[in-house]
Amino acid sequence: MSPERRRTLFTGRVQGVGFRARCASIARNHPVAGYVRNLPDGTVELVAEGNRQAIDRFLDEISAAMNLYIASAVSHDWDSLETVQGFGIRG
C-alpha cells in the first residue's frame, strides 16, 4: 500500500502560540513525514504523508492538543511531486 499525502489548513489563533512546534513534537510519535508552516493569511498549513490511519491519529492528536486555538481544520488529499523525509517546520 503506497503512502497517502494530506494537506490540512488550520484557522483560528494558530500563529504565535507554538502551534508549529507542537505539531513537530507530536509528529515524532507517529510514522508520518511532512511539514508545517505559517501562511501569510494567518492560517497554518500542514502536509502529512503516511498511511491513512497514521495521518488520522496524528491529526486527531494535534486537534486534541491545540483545540483551544483551532477554529477549523480542513483536510484534503494532496498530490505533489515533492519528496518529503521526516517532519519539519517551514517558514
C-alpha positions as MATLAB code, in Angstrom:
seq = 'MSPERRRTLFTGRVQGVGFRARCASIARNHPVAGYVRNLPDGTVELVAEGNRQAIDRFLDEISAAMNLYIASAVSHDWDSLETVQGFGIRG';
ca = [
       0.000    0.000    0.000;
       1.507    3.337   -1.028;
       1.515    6.224    1.409;
      -1.075    8.943    1.249;
      -0.397   12.642    1.431;
      -2.883   15.002    3.032;
      -2.890   18.794    3.315;
      -4.694   20.417    6.248;
      -5.334   24.124    6.695;
      -5.906   25.287   10.261;
      -7.639   28.564   11.028;
      -8.104   30.357   14.312;
      -5.430   31.708   16.618;
      -2.869   29.302   15.229;
       0.105   31.608   14.706;
       2.243   32.882   17.559;
       1.081   30.215   20.035;
       3.659   27.455   19.440;
       1.386   25.614   17.026;
       4.110   24.579   14.564;
       6.470   23.426   17.319;
       3.694   21.384   18.919;
       2.866   19.743   15.571;
       6.524   18.833   15.045;
       6.718   17.404   18.554;
       3.574   15.321   18.053;
       4.899   14.082   14.683;
       7.753   12.298   16.481;
       5.178    9.908   17.956;
       3.658    8.971   14.596;
       5.035    7.318   11.444;
       4.434   10.388    9.280;
       6.586   12.687    7.179;
       5.838   16.204    6.053;
       5.931   19.766    7.242;
       4.010   22.551    8.914;
       4.254   26.260    8.079;
       2.588   29.608    8.650;
       0.846   31.167    5.668;
       0.626   34.921    5.081;
      -3.156   34.963    5.635;
      -2.795   33.819    9.280;
      -3.579   30.155    8.681;
      -1.255   27.204    9.224;
      -0.647   24.616    6.513;
       0.263   21.068    7.482;
       1.208   18.407    4.942;
       1.447   14.846    6.229;
       2.429   11.682    4.414;
       1.957    8.152    5.706;
      -0.753    5.536    5.851;
      -4.320    6.730    6.385;
      -4.565    5.556    9.983;
      -1.270    7.181   10.979;
      -2.298   10.520    9.447;
      -5.709   10.333   11.130;
      -4.156    9.638   14.545;
      -1.590   12.414   14.033;
      -4.249   14.979   13.134;
      -6.501   13.816   15.987;
      -3.683   14.345   18.474;
      -2.975   17.834   17.095;
      -6.661   18.731   17.352;
      -6.842   17.493   20.936;
      -3.660   19.299   21.980;
      -4.424   22.605   20.255;
      -8.242   22.667   20.268;
      -8.383   25.981   22.145;
      -6.632   27.692   19.230;
      -8.219   25.926   16.240;
     -11.382   27.406   14.730;
     -11.397   24.980   11.800;
      -9.285   22.309   10.156;
      -9.958   21.437    6.533;
      -8.133   18.439    5.042;
      -7.913   17.050    1.548;
      -5.735   14.611   -0.338;
      -2.681   16.385   -1.698;
      -0.829   15.390   -4.844;
       2.689   16.739   -5.006;
       5.858   15.682   -6.749;
       7.918   16.931   -3.816;
       9.636   14.225   -1.802;
       9.458   14.650    1.954;
      11.503   12.886    4.588;
      10.997   13.350    8.282;
       8.774   16.084    9.638;
       9.851   19.703    9.837;
       8.843   23.303   10.353;
       8.983   25.615    7.376;
       8.717   29.393    7.203;
];
